[in-house]
Amino acid sequence: MAAAAVPQRCFYEILGIELTATDGEIRAAFRSLALKVHPDKALQNGISQENATVRFKEIIRAYEVLSDPRQRSLYDSRRSQILNGFDSSSSPEFRDSDINLGPYFCDSIYSGDGDTGKGFFRVYADIFQTLFQQEIAYAQTMVTAPVCKAPLFGNLESPYSQVAAFYDYWLAFSTVKDFWWVDEYNERVRQLAQFVKNRDRRVLQRKKKEEEEEKAARDRLRREKWEKEKLKSKKPSGTSRGLYCTICCKKFKSDMHWKNHKRCKKHRHGAKIEIQIQIFDSLY
């Protein structure tokens, strides 16, 4: 059951400004109040340390929202719901502070790769399932579009298609909630998904296997190239310069053979010699 509605103080009221306040008026109001209620100046301004701390945090939060055009626009659009305690960002059922994601960014939160107790696959399956259930609860309560079903986290025996689908979903996570720090919330969840992926043994094993296959392929190509070059170096030259006599229809593999041929009687007695020098295939 959802918690009872709790009225909230208006951010404009906290800073003591009008709904139509300009950016300059917002900054001026914040600076004035911050100097007055800062915990370090609490006693000299007649404010208890505890009260000053609470009010200072309240002022900072109001300024953070109203000084940002996008967040201010979102706040203005849901202001009446927020003030009456019905906004997702103020309801304990949806409030992000109910799930402190900080501890899940630490390796000490899990032990081993099991899917029970404090095992890696149990701990992170639970937190992501909780995040998903919050999305479902919000969508049903606020009557938004249905939430796409999140793939299960699984365990070491899960097929890699399931593993890939899980990380594709959470690394591109976009909440259906509409509080003003929605971008920061989305990014925080995505960062957690990346943190988990970097430690997932299924992903690490897959990456190692792909790297080994790539290395084997590179080695095979290098070996094939080396063998081709080795074979080429052993093969005789495919061409050589040769001399050819069109009268005798003979080839001569050296200049010396050719000169001796020209001195033969047949050529010395006036026969016209036509010589072609050409490149031809030879195994000489």
C-alpha positions as CSV (number, residue, x, y, z in Angstrom):
1,M,0.0,0.0,0.0
2,A,1.2,3.5,-0.9
3,A,2.2,5.7,2.0
4,A,-0.1,8.6,3.0
5,A,0.3,11.8,1.2
6,V,2.6,14.3,2.8
7,P,2.3,17.9,1.9
8,Q,5.5,19.5,0.7
9,R,6.8,23.1,1.0
10,C,6.9,25.0,-2.2
11,F,10.3,25.8,-3.5
12,Y,9.2,29.3,-4.4
13,E,8.0,29.8,-0.8
14,I,11.3,28.4,0.6
15,L,13.2,31.1,-1.3
16,G,10.6,33.8,-0.6
17,I,10.1,34.6,-4.3
18,E,7.1,34.8,-6.7
19,L,6.3,32.2,-9.3
20,T,7.3,34.6,-12.0
21,A,10.7,35.3,-10.4
22,T,13.6,35.9,-12.9
23,D,16.9,34.0,-12.8
24,G,18.5,37.0,-11.2
25,E,15.9,37.2,-8.4
26,I,16.3,33.5,-7.7
27,R,20.1,33.9,-7.3
28,A,19.7,36.9,-5.1
29,A,17.2,35.2,-2.9
30,F,19.4,32.1,-2.5
31,R,22.5,34.1,-1.6
32,S,20.7,36.2,1.0
33,L,19.1,33.1,2.7
34,A,22.3,31.1,2.4
35,L,24.2,33.7,4.3
36,K,21.5,33.9,7.0
37,V,20.9,30.2,7.7
38,H,24.3,28.7,6.9
39,P,25.2,26.4,9.8
40,D,28.4,28.3,10.4
41,K,26.4,31.5,11.1
42,A,23.5,29.8,12.8
43,L,24.2,31.0,16.4
44,Q,24.9,34.6,15.5
45,N,21.7,34.8,13.6
46,G,19.6,33.3,16.4
47,I,19.0,29.9,14.7
48,S,19.8,26.6,16.3
49,Q,22.4,24.5,14.6
50,E,20.0,21.6,13.9
51,N,17.4,23.9,12.4
52,A,19.9,25.8,10.4
53,T,21.2,22.5,8.9
54,V,17.7,21.4,7.8
55,R,16.8,24.8,6.4
56,F,20.1,25.2,4.6
57,K,19.6,21.8,2.8
58,E,16.1,22.9,1.9
59,I,17.3,26.1,0.5
60,I,20.0,24.4,-1.6
61,R,17.5,21.9,-3.0
62,A,15.0,24.6,-3.9
63,Y,17.8,26.7,-5.7
64,E,19.1,23.6,-7.6
65,V,15.7,23.0,-9.1
66,L,14.5,26.6,-9.8
67,S,17.9,27.7,-11.2
68,D,17.8,25.0,-13.8
69,P,15.3,25.9,-16.6
70,R,14.5,22.3,-17.4
71,Q,14.0,21.2,-13.8
72,R,12.1,24.3,-13.0
73,S,9.7,23.6,-15.9
74,L,9.1,20.1,-14.7
75,Y,8.6,21.3,-11.2
76,D,6.1,23.9,-12.3
77,S,4.2,21.4,-14.4
78,R,3.7,19.1,-11.3
79,R,3.8,21.7,-8.6
80,S,0.2,21.1,-7.3
81,Q,0.8,17.3,-7.0
82,I,4.1,17.8,-5.3
83,L,2.6,20.2,-2.7
84,N,-0.2,17.8,-2.0
85,G,2.2,14.8,-1.6
86,F,1.1,12.9,-4.7
87,D,4.2,13.4,-6.9
88,S,6.5,10.4,-7.6
89,S,9.5,12.3,-6.4
90,S,8.0,13.0,-3.0
91,S,6.2,9.7,-2.4
92,P,8.1,7.1,-0.3
93,E,6.8,4.4,-2.7
94,F,8.9,5.9,-5.6
95,R,11.5,8.0,-3.9
96,D,15.0,7.2,-5.2
97,S,16.4,7.6,-1.7
98,D,14.6,4.4,-0.6
99,I,17.1,2.5,-2.7
100,N,20.6,3.5,-1.9
101,L,22.6,2.4,-4.9
102,G,25.9,3.5,-3.4
103,P,26.8,0.2,-1.7
104,Y,26.2,-1.8,-4.9
105,F,29.2,0.0,-6.5
106,C,31.4,-1.9,-4.1
107,D,32.9,-5.4,-4.6
108,S,32.4,-6.2,-0.9
109,I,28.6,-6.3,-1.2
110,Y,28.8,-9.8,-2.8
111,S,30.8,-12.9,-2.3
112,G,31.5,-15.5,-5.0
113,D,29.5,-16.1,-8.2
114,G,26.6,-17.9,-6.7
115,D,22.9,-17.1,-7.2
116,T,21.9,-17.5,-3.6
117,G,22.6,-15.6,-0.4
118,K,25.3,-13.0,-1.0
119,G,26.4,-14.5,-4.3
120,F,27.1,-12.0,-7.2
121,F,24.1,-13.2,-9.2
122,R,21.7,-13.1,-6.3
123,V,22.7,-9.7,-5.0
124,Y,22.5,-7.9,-8.4
125,A,19.4,-9.9,-9.6
126,D,17.6,-8.6,-6.5
127,I,18.6,-4.9,-6.9
128,F,17.7,-4.7,-10.6
129,Q,14.4,-6.6,-9.9
130,T,13.6,-4.0,-7.2
131,L,14.3,-1.1,-9.6
132,F,12.1,-2.8,-12.2
133,Q,9.2,-3.3,-9.8
134,Q,9.4,0.4,-8.9
135,E,8.9,1.2,-12.6
136,I,5.9,-1.1,-12.7
137,A,4.4,0.4,-9.5
138,Y,4.8,3.9,-10.8
139,A,3.3,3.1,-14.2
140,Q,0.3,1.5,-12.6
141,T,-0.2,4.2,-10.0
142,M,0.3,7.2,-12.3
143,V,-1.4,5.4,-15.3
144,T,1.6,5.9,-17.7
145,A,2.5,3.8,-20.7
146,P,3.3,0.1,-19.8
147,V,6.9,-0.7,-18.9
148,C,8.8,-3.0,-21.2
149,K,9.7,-6.2,-19.4
150,A,13.2,-6.4,-18.2
151,P,15.3,-9.6,-19.1
152,L,16.3,-11.7,-16.1
153,F,19.8,-11.4,-14.8
154,G,20.3,-15.2,-14.7
155,N,23.4,-17.1,-13.5
156,L,26.5,-18.7,-14.8
157,E,24.4,-21.3,-16.7
158,S,22.3,-18.7,-18.6
159,P,22.7,-18.5,-22.4
160,Y,24.7,-15.5,-23.5
161,S,21.7,-14.2,-25.5
162,Q,20.0,-13.6,-22.2
163,V,23.1,-12.0,-20.7
164,A,23.4,-9.6,-23.7
165,A,19.7,-8.7,-23.5
166,F,19.9,-7.9,-19.8
167,Y,22.7,-5.4,-20.3
168,D,21.2,-3.9,-23.4
169,Y,18.1,-3.1,-21.4
170,W,19.8,-1.6,-18.3
171,L,22.6,0.2,-20.1
172,A,19.9,2.1,-22.1
173,F,17.6,2.4,-19.0
174,S,15.1,5.3,-19.1
175,T,12.7,5.6,-16.2
176,V,9.0,6.2,-16.6
177,K,9.1,8.5,-13.6
178,D,9.0,12.2,-14.1
179,F,10.8,13.8,-11.2
180,W,13.1,16.7,-12.0
181,W,16.3,14.8,-11.5
182,V,15.3,12.0,-13.9
183,D,18.5,12.3,-16.0
184,E,20.7,11.9,-13.0
185,Y,18.6,8.9,-11.9
186,N,18.8,7.2,-15.3
187,E,22.6,7.8,-15.5
188,R,23.1,6.3,-12.0
189,V,21.2,3.1,-12.9
190,R,23.2,2.8,-16.2
191,Q,26.4,3.3,-14.3
192,L,25.4,0.5,-11.9
193,A,24.7,-1.8,-14.9
194,Q,28.1,-1.0,-16.4
195,F,29.8,-1.7,-13.0
196,V,28.1,-5.1,-12.8
197,K,28.9,-5.9,-16.4
198,N,32.6,-5.2,-15.8
199,R,32.6,-7.9,-13.1
200,D,30.3,-10.4,-14.7
201,R,32.2,-13.7,-15.2
202,R,30.0,-14.6,-18.2
203,V,30.9,-11.4,-20.0
204,L,34.6,-11.7,-19.0
205,Q,34.8,-15.3,-20.3
206,R,33.0,-14.3,-23.6
207,K,35.4,-11.4,-24.1
208,K,38.5,-13.6,-23.4
209,K,37.2,-16.2,-25.9
210,E,36.6,-13.5,-28.6
211,E,40.1,-12.1,-28.0
212,E,41.6,-15.6,-28.4
213,E,39.7,-16.2,-31.6
214,E,40.9,-12.9,-33.0
215,K,44.5,-13.7,-32.1
216,A,44.2,-17.1,-33.7
217,A,42.8,-15.5,-36.9
218,R,45.7,-13.0,-37.0
219,D,48.3,-15.7,-36.4
220,R,46.7,-17.8,-39.2
221,L,46.9,-14.9,-41.6
222,R,50.5,-14.2,-40.7
223,R,51.4,-17.9,-41.1
224,E,49.7,-18.1,-44.5
225,K,51.5,-15.0,-45.7
226,W,54.9,-16.3,-44.5
227,E,54.3,-19.6,-46.3
228,K,53.4,-17.8,-49.5
229,E,56.5,-15.7,-49.3
230,K,58.7,-18.7,-48.5
231,L,57.3,-20.6,-51.5
232,K,57.8,-17.6,-53.8
233,S,61.5,-17.2,-52.7
234,K,62.2,-20.8,-53.7
235,K,60.5,-20.6,-57.2
236,P,62.9,-19.6,-60.1
237,S,62.3,-16.3,-61.7
238,G,59.4,-16.6,-64.1
239,T,61.0,-14.4,-66.8
240,S,64.5,-13.6,-68.2
241,R,65.9,-11.5,-70.9
242,G,66.6,-13.6,-74.0
243,L,68.0,-13.2,-77.6
244,Y,66.1,-14.6,-80.6
245,C,67.2,-15.0,-84.1
246,T,64.4,-15.0,-86.6
247,I,66.5,-16.6,-89.4
248,C,67.5,-19.6,-87.3
249,C,64.5,-19.6,-85.1
250,K,66.7,-20.0,-82.1
251,K,66.8,-18.6,-78.6
252,F,70.1,-17.7,-76.9
253,K,70.3,-17.4,-73.1
254,S,73.5,-15.3,-73.0
255,D,75.2,-12.6,-74.9
256,M,78.2,-14.9,-75.5
257,H,76.1,-17.5,-77.2
258,W,74.5,-14.8,-79.4
259,K,77.9,-13.4,-80.4
260,N,79.2,-16.8,-81.4
261,H,76.0,-17.4,-83.4
262,K,76.5,-14.1,-85.4
263,R,80.0,-15.2,-86.4
264,C,78.7,-18.4,-88.1
265,K,79.2,-18.7,-91.8
266,K,75.5,-18.4,-92.7
267,H,75.4,-15.0,-91.2
268,R,78.8,-13.7,-92.5
269,H,77.8,-14.3,-96.1
270,G,75.2,-11.6,-96.5
271,A,72.1,-13.1,-95.0
272,K,70.0,-10.5,-93.5
273,I,69.7,-10.9,-89.8
274,E,66.6,-9.8,-88.0
275,I,66.9,-9.9,-84.3
276,Q,64.2,-9.4,-81.7
277,I,65.0,-9.0,-78.1
278,Q,62.1,-9.9,-75.9
279,I,61.1,-11.0,-72.5
280,F,59.9,-14.6,-72.4
281,D,59.1,-17.3,-69.9
282,S,62.2,-19.4,-69.1
283,L,63.3,-21.8,-66.6
284,Y,67.0,-21.4,-67.4
